Each structure stands twice: as C-alpha cells, then as structure tokens.
C-alpha cells in the first residue's frame, strides 16, 4: 500500500495562491488514481480533484478554473495548484491514493484563507 505525505499548506489572503504536494512511497505510484480531498470543520470530507491512473482529470464544481491537479510520476508526487483562493477553501486537505478498492490517505495539511 502506498504511503502519502502532504506539504505546502499554510495561511494565505483571499485571492492568493498555494501549491500542495503529496509525496508517495512504498509501491508503484503510477498504478494509483490520485486525488485531493478537503474537510472543513463541521463538514464531511469532499473530493476536490482527481487524476486517474491513465491521466483523466475531474474537479469539484467549486474549484473548477481555480485549482489544477497534476502529477510527476518520476518524482512520485502529485500536486494541487490553488489560485484565486477564497475563505470557503479553508480546510484540511488530504491526499488520497486508490487502487483496486484500497485507499491510502495522508495525514492532511491545513489551508487557511483569511485577510
């Protein structure tokens, strides 16, 4: 099973940008579908963006046009570029790797969007 470690969270003003990284280890990274989820206080965890094993990408409607998911297979890393951040993007962001029904999660990284 893949091990995942997120980084890149922090405090940013509305309209700002952050790039999250998720480093994978422990198995062949390329066979996994990778995704970013987020969970705000009092809310359920929700899908933000996903990239399939073959490279197909989908986004939550709330982040389309602002966020971009990408991966570097050589570096075993998936990224989430977040632009035009809004206060409602504040949440803990989790990296997810999925393969044949097995799910792996990172520990999460806090993103806070506030003046």
ZINORLIN-V906004 format. One record per residue. N is the residue number from 1. D_CENTER is the distance of its C-alpha to the mean C-alpha in Angstrom with 2 decimals. Layout:
# ZINORLIN-V906004
[[N/D_CENTER] [N/D_CENTER]]
This chain:
# ZINORLIN-V906004
[[1/18.27] [2/15.33] [3/14.43] [4/11.00] [5/10.86] [6/8.27] [7/9.95] [8/10.42] [9/10.48] [10/13.87] [11/16.36] [12/16.75] [13/19.34] [14/18.96] [15/18.70] [16/17.04] [17/14.04] [18/11.41] [19/9.36] [20/6.69] [21/7.52] [22/7.35] [23/10.99] [24/12.47] [25/16.14] [26/18.85] [27/19.06] [28/18.76] [29/15.19] [30/16.30] [31/17.32] [32/14.00] [33/11.92] [34/8.26] [35/5.60] [36/2.74] [37/5.69] [38/7.64] [39/11.26] [40/13.94] [41/17.35] [42/19.48] [43/16.96] [44/15.56] [45/11.98] [46/10.77] [47/8.69] [48/6.88] [49/6.65] [50/8.03] [51/10.06] [52/13.15] [53/15.31] [54/17.50] [55/15.05] [56/15.13] [57/12.39] [58/12.11] [59/10.73] [60/11.71] [61/14.96] [62/14.16] [63/11.75] [64/13.68] [65/15.33] [66/13.29] [67/9.71] [68/9.46] [69/7.33] [70/9.55] [71/10.68] [72/13.74] [73/15.54] [74/18.22] [75/16.01] [76/14.00] [77/10.80] [78/7.67] [79/6.62] [80/5.29] [81/8.79] [82/9.65] [83/13.39] [84/16.04] [85/14.32] [86/16.22] [87/17.23] [88/15.83] [89/12.23] [90/13.13] [91/11.34] [92/9.85] [93/6.07] [94/5.77] [95/4.85] [96/7.49] [97/10.23] [98/13.08] [99/16.58] [100/19.78] [101/18.90] [102/17.58] [103/14.22] [104/12.81] [105/10.55] [106/9.78] [107/11.64] [108/9.16] [109/9.38] [110/11.33] [111/11.08] [112/14.57] [113/16.01] [114/19.75] [115/22.95]]
